Structures are given as structure tokens and as C-alpha cells.
Amino acid sequence: MTAANDSDTRTTYDYVVVGAGSAGCVLAARLAADADTRVLLIEAGPPADRGLLVQLPVGVGLLSGRESISWGYESEPEPSLNGRRVPVPRGRLVGGTGSINGNTHVRAHRLDYDDWAKAGAIGWGWDDLLPYFRRSERSWRGDTEHHGGYGPVGVSSVVERGPFARRLDQGARSLGIGFPDQTQGGDPTGAGQNETAIHRGRRHSTAAAYLRPALRRHPNLTLLTGVLVDTVVLKDGQAVGVRVLKGTRSRVIRADREVVLSAGTFNSPQLLMRSGVGAADDLTGHGITPVIDLPGVGKNLQEHPAVPVLFDVLDPVTFHERLRADRLARHALRWLVTGTGPLARMPEFLSAYIRTRPELDRPDAFLGIIAGGFAARPWFPGIRPLRDRNCLALNAVGTPLSRGEVRLRSADPADAPRITFNLLTEAADVAALRACVRTTRAILRSPEVAPMIRAELAPGPDVRTDDDLDAYLREHAGSANHACGTCAIGTSEDAVVDPELRVRGVRGLRVVDASVLPSVPGANINATVIAVAEKAADLIRERTPA
């Protein structure tokens, strides 16, 4: 294992990968498999992915707000959300946002990916990506037509259902929602338990699944943490390295072959713009000399608008019961020693992908009802009693039409980018999210589930009409944390990278992360980003496609 630090004197590598998030960890590990290739992976945050709270699957509720491992971003005032600023949790540590997310590992409808190819992302349709989905995973289903049995990421699912989940299942069935055996084979329509990137009771981010094993195996791979990349160094139309900052110190690290940006949906376009690649007029306004006039950089920002339904449960069937202090201590010790027990998996969960209009050719919304809430904390009778069992249902638009953008705040690399999602600016998105909330409420109010519910806390029983619901959405909706699209693949003038992920107009520079997705798939996107990085590794190494 090679870890760079302040005393590291090497200044030249074959590949420099910027950002050790979900994509960067995959890419660095795959590139380093060629023993004669020197690979540097740079991460702005700390190597905190090995911390117990990060590894603990149910630790997700405590991670996104931790300043030491988060970028702390928020959006600009959102015009269709009553001018509210929306929090934007992004991981600033090895593993990136994949080290602080909800561990969900799923795929969207095959048509979502086929739409990419039709729009100019040639070679990025469902059939093109399926081999890379399979290559990346070690599925609980084994090696099948749609799933991989030998890949790095351990994918698990809780097949056994407890009393809370069984009632939710019955309520969903009563509404005509189906429960297919296979939801990851190109059509997720229906309901079931989410699949998760959890292996032996621990979060299995790409840092754990790809990077850490690669660092142990490959001395030609170097991880440099706690370092901010200021700009990509461009010379005669080619990327030749990056300028990095640590405190007041600055230096240039050269890349003999390529620089690859895997800094994410917000930071990759920000870094391109600081380097002179973007809309020329905008760059000039920040005192940056334009090198390549590429107006699409930072545009096409897409996100799943999401809103919660909160409810309180009467029966002792939620995850809250597991947090009684004396039991929690026992569960924690069991998890630490054996990787098993209640803390080794996510709380019971009903996930459903639905069509809010019957004429649609794919689900346009998805929901998840959880036997617990992010505010759940340890309790003990007589000292800190359990006063309620507040649970959460998340509702999201899977195929939003609203589009936003990422812009520079200044040329200072320490300044956060300006993020405007424009969530719910399209009437169709409002209608889809409203219908999704109504579906969730219908499940919770069904005869099978209602006896278990004490009260609906939000939106609340007084919110009944479409106008009432729309007002609730505008006051409480936010981001599902699946942002993408700001360096989109394509062949048009609006595209930032070509179908081989090369930045248009610059040699030796690629982008490989969620920013290249031309449109947001209708599901959590982490598994998709991993598959994109797997394919990118083949493109960069000029390997035959899987």
C-alpha cells in the first residue's frame, strides 16, 4: 500500500484521478491492475472510510451532517420551493458520498439507459451497461443472467420480513402493487425490499470493495488525502497535470497519460470552469481566461425531487425498539465481533417503483417506507424514555423534467459552487410527486396497516386537496441526493464529454462520475455510477467492452 503525504516527492504519474468517491475508487483500482502503470488518486477529505460509524449500516442518519466528512453544500434559493435553500449532503472523505449514503444498490428501468444512447451517448444503453453492473457486484442471488456473483461489491437483501414489513406488503398488494421476484433485471416496477451494498454486516462502498484491496495489492497505486485540487494544468490543448493545494502550499503533479476528474456532479464542473473550460462569458466574469468555450459545463443539473411522509407507530415493531440502551450495547458488541445482528442491516423497508399515470412506459416515481426515522436515538426507561416511534416514508420523482445548473461562486477553490436545482419548476414533476405521496398515504391508511399507525405527523390529516398537497411539497420538498448531469455524455454542442468520456476540445482529460449521466435514472444512482466507472476503465485501458 502506498499513501502519499507532505514528504512525498513524486510529482509525475501516468494517471491522476481527482476524487476518491464511488467512481474514483473503482477507476483507480482498475487502472492500477496494470503493474507498469503509476496511478495517483487524490481526495480532498480524510481517510475516514474506515471509521466504525461509516462502516455501520444504520449509522447513515448520523453521517450527512458531520462537518469533518461533508462538503456542507446547500443550494441557492429555490424558486419553486418558496425560496428555500436545500441542503446538499456530499461526502468529503475516501469513498465520497458512497461512504455516507443509505447503502442502497439498485438499478433503474432499462429504457432510462436506452434513452441515453438515443440522445447521443452511443454505447451507454442498457445492454452496454449490464455487463458492467454484473462485473461490479457479488450478489446474494449468485451469478445469473442479470447479476454478478464474483464482483467486488457485496450486494445483500433481507429476505425475511418482520411484522412491520409484512403489514406494509399487504397494504401495497391491496392497492394492486405487484411484488416481482426480480426488480433489477431492467424493469423495477413493483415493490419489495431494497438491495443494499452491505457485506458481512458492514457498508461496502467502493472504498471498501475496490480501493482498500487495491492499495494492499498494488504498490503502483498511491492515495493522497487532505489535498484540494485547484486547477487542471492545460498546455497546448492537453491536460498535463493538476495543481494541488494543502494549506498555503501549492505544487503541480504531472500526468503523463491522462487526468481523470471523478470529483462528482458539483465539483467536476467547478474544477473544469476554474481551469478555463466552460462558458467563456461566465469564466471571464470571474477573472478566468477561457481556454475552451464549452457552454454545457455545469448545465443540465438533474435531481430526484423528494419529500417525506412522517408517521408514528403504535406497536413495538420498529427499529426504535432496538435502540434501548442496554440492548443497543449488546447489539453493538455483536456487530463489532461477528458482523451480525440488528445493526448489521438497514431497518425494515418497503420499496416501490410506481407509474403515477397508466399510460407511462416505465415508473416515474418511487417510494420507501422505513421502520424508523433518521432522528431515532438511544433511549432507556425512566431516564430517557421512548416517547414515540416516528417513522419515515420517502417519496421521489424518478423521471423529473426540471433542470438546474452549477455555476462558479468565484475562482477561489475554497468557495462552494452555486447550485440551483430548480426542483418542481415543471408542473409534471409536481403532479408526479403529489401522486407518489398519495400512494404512500394510501398504503399507510389501508386496512392492513392503519391499525398499526398512531398518527400521520406530516403532511397531516388536514392536508387533503391537491392545493394543500402542493403547498406541502413546496414547503418541505428537497433533494434525494442523486444529482447528476452537469458534464453530460453526448455528441451535440451541449455535451461536455464524448461517448468515451473525453472532455470535448481537450486531449488527455476525461470525466468519470455522476456528472456524465445524460439524464437521471429513475432510482438511486450509486450502482449506476459504479457501472459507468467500470466501463470507463475499459475505455481508458482500450480493452474490449465487457
Summary of the structure (lengths in Angstrom):
residues: 546
radius of gyration: 22.8
end to end distance: 28.3
largest distance: 71.3
contacts: 1994
relative contact order: 0.19
helix: 30%
strand: 25%
